[in-house]
């Protein structure tokens, strides 16, 4: 019997101190669209059917019950990481846009497969990466 296949990562979460500040950063700097807001989380359209969840740090440690079921508790501390895919042809535009937005590029890496990654920090210190094709074997 073969194992069922995972299609992709659907959502990823970062835990933040201030939901509105973080949502505004992802809207202003990355142009992502907020889909919903609640007292403990903001869901953000991260492109191509993927979702970035911004959870208020400590706001999900009890789990959540709603009419459709129960979501188990979760939380995290420290600085997380998320990478967003960008087109190789937009790399210079992104460098200029980040500078204009007052966001310092912390590091730039050119990978052996030909991809490039730009790294910077969000307001909570999470490591954010913009990556062009050629970073991974699958991208």
Secondary structure, 3 states (H helix, E strand, C coil): CCCCCCCCCCEEEEEECCHHHHHHHHHHHHCCEEEEECCCEEEEECCCCCEEEEEECCCCCCCEEECCEEECCCCCCCCCEEEEECCHHHHHHHHHHHHHCCCCCCEEEECCCCCEEEEEECCCCCEEEEECCCCCCCC
